[in-house]
């Protein structure tokens, strides 16, 4: 499962992303079924995800292909989340399992469907003038400081020293990270470690990918607005560079534009 899907799960289901037209929502579900689009499914009390397909739809129910290695003892009414990519948009819904059959999972027709443009999950680096220090407060381990490499509406990529007590591990719950963005007081958010990479230039360093966990809506909106502003700044800078190759890139930007299109 991609990091983009991880991040979508964290904030796709905000009211502002809800598809307002019942007909449009029905058409999206129909397209997922007809196009045999692979979907990512979570049981909401599990961290593991599963690949699956939507098979059929009726007024009250959806039929979902039983994913490989899917638990066989899932209780009726277990909550699930399903997300897929469709025409450049991330589409998803929440529902409940009605029953398990031999080769299908029967779920309730969702009450709402949500769509998020891929652009809204873009990662952007801070400028050298922007705050980039991050404090990572761990459970049962020392606090670690690091530098923000990039940020999206759903999480951060952090460069930090390798911990001296306990190593970071994917899936580790972080009770609190504190970081700053332009024109904002420091933000405090719980997070989960999604990946840990060794920093190539320094064997003592690590790069962490962390996803926000149930962040306050107001703080997440601040982050989303900052990401959008930075994305526009980067596009504007690139446009200037493309129109006039004679103009040198400002020194403050050198090496700072990194993979803003990646998610």
Secondary structure by P-SEA (a helix, b strand, c coil): ccaaaaaaaacccccccccccaaaaaaaaaaaaaacbbbbbbcccccbbbbbbbccccccbbbbcccccccccccccccbbbbbbcccccccbbbbbccccccbbbbccccbbbbbbccccbbbbbccccccbbbbbbccccbbbbbbccccccbbbbbbcccccccccccccccccccccccccbbbbbbbbcccccccccccbbbbbbbbccccaaaaaaaaaaaaaaaaaaaaaaaaaaacccccccccccccccccccc
